[in-house]
């Protein structure tokens, strides 16, 4: 169900109903703080929590771990790996999700991608001024 919610195959009401039915089982399987975020959080909070609970796949890992880049050369290396993964269709560029504006504002322009294999959502933020860019898993 977490994956279905992440790829927007179920809406908030369906997700909430599922949480009510499965609350005891989920309480035993995931950290309490994460469960509270799923129950009471905004769409952005729910998605980022799901991103922490569900694993990424090897295709996502081919770009690199999520991080703030420490230099423009590190940004360049990630950018080349991202372009390689996009060119073979493993990551698909998407429009910014409507809920993404609820999160912290990124200092540079962002490219949003969905993994064709695991469904993870990613934001690749371009460098701007002193910020060197970042690779962030949104969900």
N, C-alpha and C positions, 0 to 999 in steps of 0.2 A: 504494500500500500504506500510506503514511503516513496518508492520509485515511481509509482503511478501519480502521486501528488507532484513529485518533482517534474515530471514530464507533462504535467497538466492534463492528465486523463481523468482525474477526479477533481471536483471543486471543493471549496472550503467546507460546505455543509456536509458533503459525503465524507470528507476526511474527519470532521468533528464527530460524526456519527460512529465512524470506525473506532476513533479514539475512545469513545464512551464504552463501546462493547469490549474492547481489548485492553482496557486500562490496567487490569490486574496482571495480565500477562506481560504487558509492556513495562510495568513497574518493576518486574523481576528481571527484565532483560536489558534495560538501558538506564543510564544514570538519572537520578531524580531531577537534577537541574535541566537536563535535556528534555525530559518528559514534560516538565512545566513549560518550557519554551514551546514545545509542540502544542500544548493545550491552550496557552494564553498569549503566545507571541503573534506579532504581525506576520504577514506573508513573508517578508524579508527575513525575520528572525526564524520562522519555521524552515525556510529554505536553507539558510546557513546551518541550522541545526541538522537538517537532513544531510547536508554536505559533510558534516563531521561524523555522522553515524554510518553512512554508506561508503564502502570502499571505492577507490578509483581503479581504473584498469591500466594495463600496460600501455595502451595508446595515449592516455592522458599523461602517464609518467614519462613518455618519450619527450615531452616538452620540458618537463622539470617539475620540481616541487614548488608549491605556491610560495611566493616570497616577494619582498620589496627588493628591487635590484640595487646593488651597492655601487654600480658604475654603469656608464653608457656601454662599455664593452660587454658587460654581463647582459644588459638589455639586448644588445645585438646578437649574442649567442642564443638567447631564448627566442628572439624574433625569428632567427633562421630555422630553429627547430620547430617552432610553431608553424611557420610557412611550409615546411616539409610535411608536417602532419596534416595540415589543411589541404595541401596539394593532392594527397592520396585519399582524401575524403574521410579520414579518421576523425577529424574535427570539422564541424560545419559552422560557418559563420551565420549568426542569427541576429535579429533585431534585439535591442535591449529589452529584457523582460520588463513588464509594466511595474513590477514590485521592486525592481533594482534601485529606483530613485529613493526608496525608503532608507537605504543604507548610507554609509558615509560617502560624501562626495569625493570623487577621484580628482586629483589635480590635473590630469591630462585626459586626452580623448581615449576612449576605451573601445576595444573590439570584443564583442561577445561571441562565444562559441559553445556549441553543445557537442559532447562526445557521441559519435555514432555508435559506439560499443556499449558504454555504461550509462549514458544519459547525463553525465555530470555537466554542469554549467560553469563556464569560466569567463573571466574578464581579463583581457590583456591591456594594461594601461600604458599609454605612450609617455615618454619622458616629457617633463615640462619644468623649466627653470632648474631649481636645485633638486627636484624629484627625478629619480632615474627610471621611473616606471615600475610596474609590478605585474605579477601573474597570480591571480586570485581565484580560488574556487568559490563560486557563489552557492552552489547546491550540488 
